[in-house]
Amino acid sequence: MPRMQSGVWRHFTPAIKDGRETFMCNYCARTYTKNATKMQMHLDKCKGYCVVSQQSPEPDGSSADASIPVPSFPFSPSAAPGGEFLIDSVDQRSQAYADECLARAAYATSSPLTLTDNVYWKRFFSVLRPAYCPPTAADLSSHLLDCEYDRVQNQVHDAIGKADCVTVICSGWSNTNETGTIVYVVATPVPLLYKCTNMKSHASASIAEELKEIINEVGPQKVFAVVTDDAPEMKAAWAQVEEAFPHVSAIGCTAFGIQQLFGDVVEQPSIKALCSRAEQVVRYVREQKLSEEISRHRPTTKIRNHTSNGGTLALAGGSDRIGVLSMFSSLLEGQTSLQEMAISPTLDIEASIRATLQDPAFWKGLISSHDLLYTIRNYIDYMKRDDTALSGVVDMFSQLRYHIGATLSGSVLHGTEQKAVLASLDKCQEFCVKPIHAAAYMLDPKYVGQQTLSGEQINSAYYVISNLSHHLNLDAGKVLASFARFSAKEGLWKGEGIWSSCQHVSASTWWKGLCSSEPLSAVASAILQIPPTTGACESLRSRFGSTEVEGPLSADRVQKLMAVQVNLNLLDPSECEYALLDSEEEKKDLFQSETQ
């Protein structure tokens, strides 16, 4: 008979699976039916058991059977006082409740759905609750996902229902399978993923119908704006949305607009020629491995860290052409070493490369072009920040125009090219700045007294305020009178304290919290909650590519999984509608083992 057969049971975790009693090895998760001989034979060969048993000597120095220590909680089913296992069981309700909690945790943390198939996780679950059988990857990607998606969507609708002002945001992109994905987000102002659609053709009529359907679903009375990317189909849908809902403003993503300006600057012939020369230098140094040669002679050279970085050649790395700026930066940081390389008598440098590196016009062009592109890039980054407000767009364009004008004068761009850049800036501003931006700028307490709007913009802002007043069933005359007192800093706004407070809270909170007695408050707080970009949608783009599960998963299920992952982390966990038990005693009884 194999050794110590009588003590074999404590090395296996008992469980009831499909109505049959099974035993899983505590060291490798191998499962057996009740057979002491086979189980002892398994222990004799189990590598995990051998390692543990060698580390657990008896008092007399002999090797003893070892077991994995399990914490003993007040109602833990793992072990009795004498060290013998109790027979644990899980009723149907307990199993369902545990499955729900486990699935929710997996979705919220973007964990792989194959997690429960892993041997180490199986062992962990068996230690916590021997009789509990965790759901499979198929369960997590099917009925459990459907249930959680429905529950989370109900919470999304509840959150939208409680909001007094929402914005519909949408952005689309092409997938590798040549279909299109459009993401719709509803900002309350917390950006909640509302739905995704897969479309082979992004016809403006289809997008407009989707937008109008969502507006009707969430409540037209609380939707004040629609924000989209700069795709032609999106812009074409604006008029249809505004015609159906006259109080809704359709606007373009400011970050997309400035990125298009960046691309237009890079496409100017003089900068394209400069890019070509710069890329030739970078490719030559990389291919000839000259940076290593110089590093051996000059350990402090900067070339190694920059010209050997693949990111410097990312000229076609994206629609914003940010790779060009990275390449210019790397060359300028390594300028001294590159110029020394060009005059080195020990290095055989190609004549055209040597001439470029010794050309002062080349380096002057790099500096001026880098400054121009860097200026635009800074404004792209600024607009992508989570705290950027709609009211800041007008002021941002005023500063952007000034800085571009200052850097154009010393750039490599010729007169006609400079005019083309300024024309592109005008086009960008036309796309990004609408009457509602002017209204937001005039209503933000941070900009009172700094008005730089034209007469036309001021009149358009008045129209927006009046239009929304009618929509909210407010007296437009009283609202505009309130606006006049606000602009003149009279009445409620006469003291200094109320103005200094706006530096510590958002503009919409300022209006709702301190100025709620004024007729203008409802209009101002609604306008100032509108986001200026589609950033909430863009942050989801990478999730589509990184969401992976074991085996094929339909596009519908991928979208459900992403919706659950995103919204679970945005919604308040305390508001989750768990399958709560009736009392603490019932909760205790649910997880307490049944002794057989």
C-alpha positions in Angstrom: 0.0 0.0 0.0 1.4 3.5 -0.8 2.8 5.4 2.1 0.5 7.3 4.5 -2.6 6.5 2.5 -4.8 7.2 5.6 -3.8 10.9 5.5 -4.2 11.5 1.8 -7.5 13.3 2.2 -6.1 16.5 3.7 -4.0 17.1 0.6 -7.1 17.3 -1.6 -10.0 19.9 -1.6 -13.5 18.3 -1.7 -16.2 19.8 -3.9 -19.5 18.9 -5.4 -19.6 19.3 -9.1 -22.5 18.2 -11.3 -23.9 16.4 -8.3 -20.8 14.3 -7.9 -18.2 14.5 -5.1 -14.7 15.3 -6.5 -11.3 16.0 -4.9 -8.8 18.6 -6.3 -5.1 18.4 -5.4 -4.0 21.4 -3.3 -0.7 21.6 -5.2 -1.5 21.2 -8.9 -5.4 21.4 -9.1 -5.6 17.8 -10.6 -9.1 16.5 -9.9 -10.0 12.9 -8.9 -13.1 11.0 -7.9 -13.1 9.5 -4.4 -10.3 6.9 -4.6 -7.6 7.0 -1.9 -5.2 4.7 -3.8 -5.1 6.8 -7.0 -4.9 10.0 -5.0 -1.9 8.7 -3.0 -0.2 7.6 -6.2 -0.8 11.1 -7.6 0.9 12.6 -4.5 3.9 10.4 -5.0 4.4 11.9 -8.4 3.1 15.5 -7.8 6.0 18.0 -8.1 4.1 20.7 -6.2 3.6 18.3 -3.2 7.2 17.1 -3.3 8.5 20.7 -2.9 6.2 21.5 0.0 6.7 18.2 1.8 10.5 18.7 1.7 10.1 22.1 3.4 7.9 20.7 6.2 9.9 18.4 8.5 8.4 16.6 11.4 9.7 17.3 14.9 11.9 14.2 14.7 13.5 15.5 11.4 11.6 13.2 9.1 9.7 14.4 6.1 6.0 14.8 6.7 2.9 15.3 4.6 2.3 19.0 4.1 -0.8 21.0 3.3 -1.5 24.5 2.1 -2.4 26.7 5.1 -5.9 28.1 4.8 -7.1 31.0 7.0 -9.9 30.1 9.4 -12.5 32.8 9.4 -15.6 32.7 11.6 -17.7 30.9 9.0 -14.9 29.5 6.8 -15.8 26.1 5.3 -12.2 25.0 4.9 -11.3 23.0 7.9 -12.6 21.8 11.3 -10.7 22.3 14.6 -9.1 18.9 14.3 -7.7 19.6 10.8 -10.2 17.4 9.0 -12.1 18.8 6.1 -15.8 19.4 6.3 -17.9 18.6 3.3 -18.7 21.9 1.7 -21.5 22.7 -0.7 -22.8 25.7 -2.6 -26.5 26.2 -3.2 -27.7 27.6 -6.5 -28.3 31.1 -5.2 -24.9 31.2 -3.6 -23.2 30.1 -6.8 -25.1 32.7 -8.8 -24.3 35.5 -6.4 -20.5 34.6 -6.4 -20.5 34.4 -10.2 -22.0 37.8 -10.5 -19.5 39.4 -8.1 -16.5 37.6 -9.8 -17.7 38.6 -13.3 -18.1 42.2 -12.2 -14.6 42.3 -10.7 -13.1 40.8 -13.9 -14.9 43.3 -16.2 -14.1 46.4 -14.0 -10.4 45.5 -14.0 -10.2 44.5 -17.7 -9.0 41.1 -16.6 -8.7 38.4 -19.2 -11.9 36.3 -19.4 -9.7 33.2 -19.3 -8.7 34.0 -15.8 -10.8 31.4 -14.2 -9.3 28.7 -16.4 -5.9 29.3 -14.9 -4.7 26.6 -12.5 -3.4 29.1 -9.9 -6.7 31.0 -9.8 -8.6 27.6 -9.5 -6.4 26.8 -6.5 -7.1 30.2 -5.0 -10.9 29.8 -5.4 -10.7 26.3 -3.9 -8.9 27.7 -0.8 -11.6 30.4 -0.4 -14.5 28.1 -1.0 -13.8 24.5 -1.9 -17.3 23.8 -3.3 -17.4 26.9 -5.4 -17.0 26.2 -9.1 -16.0 29.5 -10.8 -17.5 30.4 -14.2 -15.7 29.5 -17.4 -14.4 31.9 -20.0 -17.5 31.0 -22.1 -19.7 31.9 -19.2 -18.0 35.3 -18.6 -18.3 36.2 -22.3 -21.9 35.1 -22.7 -24.8 35.1 -20.2 -22.9 36.8 -17.4 -21.8 39.5 -19.7 -25.3 40.0 -21.0 -26.7 40.3 -17.4 -23.9 42.8 -16.3 -24.3 44.8 -19.5 -28.1 45.2 -18.9 -27.5 46.1 -15.2 -24.9 48.7 -16.1 -26.9 50.2 -18.9 -29.8 50.6 -16.5 -27.4 52.6 -14.2 -26.3 54.7 -17.2 -29.9 55.6 -18.0 -30.5 56.4 -14.3 -27.5 58.7 -14.2 -28.6 60.4 -17.4 -32.1 60.8 -16.0 -30.8 62.6 -12.9 -28.6 65.0 -15.0 -30.0 68.4 -15.8 -27.8 68.9 -18.8 -26.2 66.4 -21.1 -24.0 66.4 -24.2 -24.0 63.8 -26.9 -20.4 63.1 -28.2 -19.6 60.9 -31.1 -16.5 60.0 -33.1 -15.7 57.3 -35.6 -12.7 55.5 -37.1 -12.0 52.7 -39.6 -11.2 49.3 -38.3 -8.8 46.7 -39.8 -11.7 44.9 -41.3 -12.6 48.0 -43.4 -15.8 48.6 -41.5 -16.4 51.6 -39.4 -16.9 52.0 -35.7 -18.7 54.9 -34.3 -18.8 55.5 -30.5 -21.5 57.5 -28.9 -20.9 59.0 -25.4 -23.4 60.9 -23.3 -21.7 63.4 -20.9 -23.6 64.2 -17.7 -20.9 65.8 -17.5 -19.3 62.4 -16.5 -18.8 60.8 -20.0 -20.7 57.5 -20.1 -20.4 55.2 -23.0 -23.9 55.0 -24.5 -23.6 52.8 -27.5 -21.4 51.7 -30.4 -22.3 51.0 -34.0 -20.5 49.2 -36.8 -21.2 50.7 -40.2 -19.7 49.9 -43.6 -20.6 53.3 -44.9 -20.7 56.4 -42.6 -23.4 58.2 -44.5 -24.3 61.6 -42.9 -28.0 60.7 -43.0 -27.3 57.5 -41.0 -25.2 59.4 -38.4 -27.8 62.1 -38.1 -30.5 59.5 -37.5 -28.4 57.9 -34.8 -27.8 61.2 -33.1 -31.5 62.2 -33.3 -32.5 58.8 -31.9 -30.1 59.1 -29.0 -31.3 62.7 -28.2 -34.9 61.5 -28.1 -33.9 58.6 -25.9 -32.1 60.6 -23.3 -34.6 63.5 -23.4 -34.4 66.4 -25.9 -35.2 68.9 -23.1 -31.8 68.2 -21.4 -29.5 68.0 -24.5 -27.9 71.3 -25.4 -25.0 70.2 -27.7 -23.6 67.5 -29.9 -19.8 67.3 -30.3 -18.3 65.3 -33.2 -15.0 64.8 -34.9 -14.0 66.5 -38.1 -15.1 63.8 -40.6 -17.1 65.2 -43.5 -20.0 62.8 -42.8 -20.1 64.1 -39.2 -20.1 67.8 -40.3 -22.8 67.1 -42.8 -25.0 65.6 -40.1 -24.9 68.9 -38.0 -27.5 70.7 -40.0 -30.0 67.8 -39.8 -29.6 67.6 -36.0 -30.0 71.4 -35.5 -33.0 71.4 -37.8 -34.7 68.7 -35.7 -33.7 70.3 -32.4 -33.3 74.1 -32.8 -32.0 74.5 -29.3 -29.1 72.0 -29.8 -25.7 73.3 -31.0 -23.7 71.0 -33.2 -19.9 71.7 -32.8 -16.6 70.2 -33.9 -13.9 68.8 -31.7 -11.3 71.5 -31.1 -8.4 69.1 -30.8 -9.3 67.5 -34.2 -9.4 71.0 -35.7 -5.9 72.0 -34.4 -4.5 68.6 -35.5 -5.7 69.3 -39.0 -3.9 72.7 -38.8 -0.7 70.9 -37.7 -1.0 68.6 -40.7 -1.6 71.5 -43.1 1.6 73.2 -41.8 3.6 69.9 -42.3 2.3 69.7 -45.9 3.7 73.1 -46.9 6.4 72.5 -49.6 9.2 74.1 -47.7 8.6 72.0 -44.6 8.2 68.9 -46.7 11.6 69.5 -48.3 13.1 70.1 -44.9 11.5 66.9 -43.6 13.0 65.0 -46.5 16.5 66.2 -45.8 16.1 65.5 -42.0 14.9 62.0 -42.7 17.8 61.3 -45.0 20.2 62.2 -42.1 18.4 60.1 -39.5 18.2 57.1 -41.8 21.8 57.4 -42.8 23.1 57.6 -39.2 20.9 54.6 -38.2 21.8 52.4 -41.1 25.5 53.2 -40.9 25.4 52.8 -37.1 27.5 56.0 -36.9 26.1 56.9 -33.5 27.8 53.9 -31.9 31.1 54.9 -33.6 30.9 58.5 -32.2 29.8 57.2 -28.8 33.0 55.2 -28.5 35.0 58.4 -28.9 32.6 60.7 -27.1 30.6 58.9 -24.4 28.6 62.0 -23.6 27.2 62.3 -27.1 23.4 62.8 -27.4 23.0 61.0 -30.7 22.8 57.5 -29.2 19.6 58.3 -27.3 17.8 60.1 -30.1 18.8 59.1 -33.6 18.6 55.4 -32.6 15.0 55.8 -31.4 12.6 54.4 -33.9 10.1 57.1 -32.9 12.2 59.7 -34.8 11.1 58.2 -38.1 7.4 58.2 -37.3 6.6 60.5 -40.3 3.5 58.5 -41.1 2.6 57.4 -37.6 -0.7 59.1 -37.5 -3.0 61.7 -39.0 -1.6 64.4 -36.7 2.0 63.9 -38.1 3.5 64.3 -34.6 6.4 62.1 -35.7 7.8 65.0 -37.7 8.1 67.1 -34.5 9.8 64.1 -32.8 12.3 63.8 -35.6 13.1 67.5 -35.5 13.6 67.4 -31.8 16.0 64.5 -31.9 18.2 66.2 -34.5 18.4 69.4 -32.6 19.3 67.7 -29.4 22.1 65.9 -31.2 23.1 68.9 -33.3 26.6 69.3 -31.8 27.6 65.7 -32.2 26.2 65.5 -35.7 28.1 68.5 -36.8 31.3 67.1 -35.3 30.7 63.9 -37.2 30.5 65.8 -40.4 34.0 67.3 -40.0 35.6 64.1 -38.5 38.5 63.0 -40.6 38.2 59.4 -39.4 34.6 58.8 -40.6 33.7 58.2 -44.2 30.5 60.2 -44.5 28.4 60.4 -47.7 28.9 63.7 -49.4 25.2 64.7 -49.5 24.8 63.9 -45.8 28.0 65.8 -44.9 26.8 68.8 -46.9 23.4 68.8 -45.1 25.0 68.6 -41.6 27.3 71.6 -42.5 24.6 73.7 -44.0 23.6 76.5 -41.5 20.3 77.0 -43.4 19.3 73.4 -42.6 19.7 73.9 -38.9 18.1 77.3 -38.9 15.1 75.8 -40.8 14.9 73.0 -38.2 14.8 75.4 -35.3 12.1 77.7 -36.8 10.0 74.8 -38.0 10.3 73.0 -34.7 9.2 76.1 -32.9 6.1 76.5 -35.1 5.1 72.9 -34.9 5.8 72.8 -31.2 3.6 75.8 -30.6 0.7 74.1 -32.4 1.3 70.8 -30.6 1.1 72.5 -27.2 -2.4 73.8 -28.0 -3.4 70.3 -29.1 -2.2 68.9 -25.8 -4.0 71.7 -23.9 -7.3 70.9 -25.6 -7.0 67.2 -24.8 -6.8 67.9 -21.1 -9.8 66.7 -19.0 -10.2 70.1 -17.4 -10.4 72.2 -20.6 -13.7 74.1 -20.8 -15.8 75.2 -23.7 -15.3 78.8 -22.6 -11.5 78.5 -23.1 -11.7 77.8 -26.8 -12.2 81.5 -27.8 -9.3 82.6 -25.7 -7.1 79.7 -26.9 -7.5 80.7 -30.5 -6.6 84.3 -29.7 -3.4 83.1 -28.2 -2.7 80.6 -30.9 -3.1 83.2 -33.6 -0.6 85.5 -31.8 2.0 82.8 -31.4 1.7 81.4 -34.9 2.1 85.0 -36.3 5.3 85.4 -34.1 6.9 82.2 -35.3 6.0 82.5 -39.0 8.1 85.5 -39.5 11.4 83.6 -39.0 10.3 80.3 -40.5 11.4 78.6 -43.7 7.9 79.2 -45.1 7.7 81.6 -48.1 5.1 84.4 -48.4 2.5 82.3 -50.2 3.1 79.4 -47.7 2.6 81.7 -44.7 -0.7 82.9 -46.2 -1.7 79.3 -46.7 -1.0 78.6 -43.0 -3.0 81.6 -41.9 -5.8 80.5 -44.2 -5.7 77.1 -42.6 -5.9 78.7 -39.2 -9.0 80.7 -40.2 -10.5 77.4 -41.5 -9.7 75.7 -38.2 -11.2 78.5 -36.2 -14.4 78.4 -38.3 -14.7 74.7 -37.6 -14.0 75.0 -33.9 -15.6 78.2 -32.8 -19.4 78.5 -33.0 -21.9 80.9 -31.3 -22.2 78.7 -28.3 -18.4 79.0 -27.7 -18.8 82.8 -27.7 -21.7 82.5 -25.2 -19.6 80.2 -22.9 -16.7 82.7 -23.1 -19.0 85.6 -22.1 -20.6 83.6 -19.3 -17.4 82.3 -17.7 -16.6 84.5 -14.7 -12.9 84.0 -15.3 -13.1 86.0 -18.6 -15.3 88.9 -17.4 -13.5 92.1 -18.3 -11.3 90.4 -20.8 -13.8 90.3 -23.7 -12.1 90.2 -27.1 -15.1 89.1 -29.2 -16.2 90.8 -32.3 -19.6 92.5 -32.5 -20.9 89.6 -34.6 -19.8 87.0 -32.1 -21.4 89.0 -29.2 -24.7 89.2 -31.1 -24.5 85.4 -31.8 -23.9 84.8 -28.1 -27.0 86.8 -27.2 -29.0 84.8 -29.7 -27.9 81.5 -28.1 -28.7 82.7 -24.6 -32.2 83.9 -25.7 -32.8 80.7 -27.6 -32.0 78.5 -24.6 -34.0 80.7 -22.3 -37.1 80.0 -24.4 -36.2 76.3 -24.4 -36.1 76.3 -20.6 -39.3 78.2 -20.4 -37.6 81.2 -18.9 -38.3 84.9 -19.5 -35.6 85.9 -22.1 -35.9 89.5 -21.0 -35.2 88.7 -17.3 -32.3 86.4 -18.4 -30.7 89.1 -20.5 -31.2 91.6 -17.7 -29.4 89.2 -15.3 -26.6 88.9 -17.9 -26.3 92.6 -17.9 -25.9 92.8 -14.1 -23.3 89.9 -14.3 -21.3 91.7 -17.0 -21.4 95.0 -15.1 -20.6 93.3 -11.7 -23.7 94.7 -10.1 -26.2 93.3 -7.6 -25.2 89.8 -6.6 -21.9 90.2 -8.3 -20.9 93.5 -6.7 -18.6 92.0 -4.0 -15.0 90.8 -4.6 -15.4 87.5 -2.8 -17.8 86.0 -5.3 -15.3 86.7 -8.1 -12.3 85.3 -6.3 -14.3 82.1 -5.7 -14.5 81.3 -9.4 -10.8 80.4 -9.3 -11.5 77.4 -7.1 -14.5 75.7 -8.8 -15.7 75.0 -12.3 -17.7 77.7 -14.0 -20.9 75.6 -14.1 -20.6 74.8 -10.4 -20.1 78.5 -9.7 -23.3 79.4 -11.4 -25.3 76.6 -9.8 -23.9 77.0 -6.3 -23.5 80.7 -5.8 -25.8 82.3 -8.5 -28.7 79.9 -8.5 -31.1 82.7 -7.6 -30.4 84.6 -10.8 -32.5 83.9 -14.0 -29.3 83.4 -16.0 -28.1 80.6 -13.8 -29.8 77.7 -15.6 -28.7 78.8 -19.0 -25.1 79.5 -17.9 -24.6 76.3 -16.0 -26.0 74.3 -18.9 -23.7 75.9 -21.5 -20.6 75.7 -19.3 -21.0 71.9 -18.9 -20.5 71.2 -22.6 -17.1 69.6 -23.3 -15.1 71.2 -26.2 -13.7 67.9 -27.6 -14.5 64.3 -28.3 -11.8 63.2 -26.0 -14.1 60.8 -24.2 -14.6 58.9 -27.4 -10.9 59.0 -28.4 -9.8 57.4 -25.2 -11.9 54.4 -26.1 -10.2 53.8 -29.5 -7.3 51.8 -28.0 -9.7 49.7 -26.0 -11.2 48.3 -29.1 -7.8 47.0 -30.2 -6.7 45.8 -26.8 -10.0 44.0 -25.8 -9.2 40.3 -26.2 -10.9 37.1 -25.1 -10.2 33.5 -25.6 -11.7 32.3 -28.9 -13.7 34.3 -31.4 -16.0 36.9 -30.0 -18.6 38.8 -32.0 -18.3 42.6 -32.5 -21.5 42.9 -30.5 -19.9 41.1 -27.5 -16.7 43.1 -27.7 -18.7 46.3 -27.6 -20.8 45.1 -24.6 -17.6 44.1 -22.8 -16.0 47.5 -23.4 -19.2 49.3 -22.3 -19.2 47.4 -19.1 -15.5 47.9 -18.4 -15.7 51.7 -19.1 -19.0 52.5 -17.3 -18.3 50.4 -14.2 -15.2 52.5 -13.5 -17.2 55.8 -14.1 -20.3 55.0 -12.1 -20.4 55.2 -8.3 -19.7 51.6 -7.0 -22.0 52.4 -4.0 -24.9 52.6 -6.4 -24.4 49.2 -7.9 -27.6 47.1 -7.8 -26.2 43.9 -6.3 -28.4 40.9 -5.6 -28.4 42.0 -2.0 -29.4 39.6 0.7 -32.2 40.3 3.1 -30.1 40.5 6.3 -26.7 40.0 7.7 -27.7 36.6 9.1 -28.8 35.5 5.6 -25.6 36.7 4.1 -23.7 34.7 6.8 -25.8 31.6 6.2 -25.3 31.9 2.4 -21.6 31.4 2.7 -21.5 29.0 5.6 -20.6 25.4 4.8 -23.1 22.6 5.2 -21.7 19.7 7.2 -22.6 16.4 5.7 
